[in-house]
Amino acid sequence: MIQKKYQVTIIGSGNWGSVAAKLIASNTLKLNSFHDEVRMWVFEETLPNGEKLTDIINKTNENVKYLPGITLGSNVVADPDLEHAVKDANMLVFVTPHQFMEGICKRLVGKIKGDAEAISLIKGMEVNPEGPQMISSLISKQLGVNCCVLMGANIANEIALQKFSEATVGYKEDEEVAQRWVQIFGTPYFHVSAVRDVEGVELCGTLKNVVAIAAGFVDGLEMGNNTKAAIMRIGLNEMKAFSKLMFPSVCDNTFFESCGVADLITTCLGGRNRKVADAFARSGGKRSFHELEAELLHGQKLQGVSTAEEVYEVLRQRGWQESFPLFKTVHEICVGRLPPSAIVQQSGNATQIPVYGRL
Ligand SMILES: NC(=O)c1ccc[n+]([C@@H]2O[C@H](COP(=O)([O-])OP(=O)(O)OC[C@H]3O[C@@H](n4cnc5c(N)ncnc54)[C@H](O)[C@@H]3O)[C@@H](O)[C@H]2O)c1
C-alpha cells in the first residue's frame, strides 16, 4: 500500500509564522510521511532597498524583516500568491494577526484540497452582532475543514534560538490528526502535547493578551512584583470564568497546560503587549497605542488591545461587565476613558458571577 504523504503550507510569515516554518521544515526533512518542501504564504512587502520580501527569503533563507538572523531551512519556499501556496496542501497552518483572517478565509473558499486539515496559531476572536466567534471556528465554518489550535508559552524569538519551551495542541475529536500536528511541530527543544479541549486552549491563548496589557500598565506605573502577581492571578481567574461561561465544556486542567498559566506568565513578563502597555502607562495615557505599536514593534502587530475591545463587546452584549473588572478596565484604559492607575483600583472589585460563582 502506498503511504499517504502530507504537504504542509503555512499561511502567514510574521515573527511566529517564520518560526513555525523553521520548526516544521526541520521535521518534514526527517519524516517520510511528509513532503520535504514547506510552502509559506507571504503578504508581499517591498523593503526600503526596493527588494521584495519574498525574493529575499527565497534567496537568503531568512525573513529579514520579521525574523532577522535566523535560517529558516532550505526547504522553506516563500510564495506571495495565496491560492498558489495552498493548492497542493493537505495540512494548513494559519498564523497571521487575527484581524486579517476573515479576508484570507474569503479568498480561500473553494481553493483548498478536499482532504485538508487545518491548525490555527492565531490569538484573538471575531465579535459579530450574532456573538463571538473563535478563529478556529471561523476557519472551520468558512472553509469546511477540521481545525485544531496550537498555543503555549511561546515568545517566537526565544524558540527561534532553540531555547527549551512547550506548547499545547487543542483538538475536538480526532486524536490521530492532533498527533500528526504534534509530530510536525515537536522538536527536542519544543515539546508539544495534545488535549481534547480546542475552545479552552484557544481562549487561554487569546485572553492572556488582555491580562498582559494590564501587567504592562503595572510595570509602567512601577508598582512592583506583588501587584503584578495579583493582576496575573485576577486575570487568570477572569480567563477561566469567561472561557467556562462561553463554553461549559472547557476543562479546568487546560489552565495548567503550557497554553494556560505558562503562556500567561511569559506574556506578562516578556511579550509585546506588556511592552507597549508599559510605554502607554509611562506616557500617562497621552500617547496612543497605535503610535506606540508603530514605534516599538516595527511592523509586528499588537493583539491585546483589539482583543480587549472584542471581550468588552461580549461583556456588554451579555451584561457581564461588573463580573470582569480587569477585562473591562483594560479596555476602558486603552480607549482613554480611565487613567492607567485604574487597573489596580478597579481590578480588585470582582463581584459574583451568577452562573459561575465567586471569582
Ligand atoms: N510573535 C510571537 O511571539 C507569537 C507567539 C505566539 C503566537 N503569536 C500569534 O501569531 C499570530 C501571528 O503573529 P506573528 O508574530 O507571526 O506576526 P507579526 O505581528 O510578527 O507580523 C505581522 C504579519 O502580518 C502581515 N500582514 C500585514 N498586513 C497584512 C494584511 N493586510 N493581510 C495579511 N497579512 C498582513 C505581515 O506581512 C506580517 O507577516 C498572531 O495571532 C499572534 O498573536 C505570536
The ligand as an ORCA input file, in Angstrom:
! r2SCAN-3c Opt
* xyz 0 1
  N       5.304     36.522     17.780
  C       5.070     35.725     18.786
  O       5.906     35.574     19.689
  C       3.798     34.928     18.814
  C       3.754     33.810     19.639
  C       2.607     33.053     19.691
  C       1.509     33.421     18.912
  N       1.566     34.511     18.109
  C       0.378     34.819     17.284
  O       0.671     34.507     15.940
  C      -0.123     35.314     15.087
  C       0.771     35.931     14.021
  O       1.739     36.734     14.637
  P       3.203     36.925     14.081
  O       4.058     37.224     15.271
  O       3.618     35.783     13.212
  O       3.037     38.211     13.122
  P       3.761     39.648     13.253
  O       2.974     40.528     14.145
  O       5.214     39.446     13.539
  O       3.726     40.205     11.772
  C       2.601     40.748     11.145
  C       2.330     39.926      9.892
  O       1.119     40.409      9.298
  C       1.331     40.514      7.892
  N       0.375     41.463      7.349
  C       0.401     42.818      7.395
  N      -0.675     43.320      6.733
  C      -1.388     42.250      6.277
  C      -2.600     42.096      5.554
  N      -3.294     43.161      5.152
  N      -3.036     40.843      5.284
  C      -2.362     39.757      5.701
  N      -1.195     39.826      6.395
  C      -0.726     41.062      6.680
  C       2.775     40.944      7.789
  O       3.256     40.659      6.499
  C       3.416     40.036      8.827
  O       3.666     38.761      8.286
  C      -0.836     36.333     15.988
  O      -2.148     35.906     16.229
  C      -0.050     36.277     17.282
  O      -0.831     36.591     18.407
  C       2.699     35.268     18.034
*
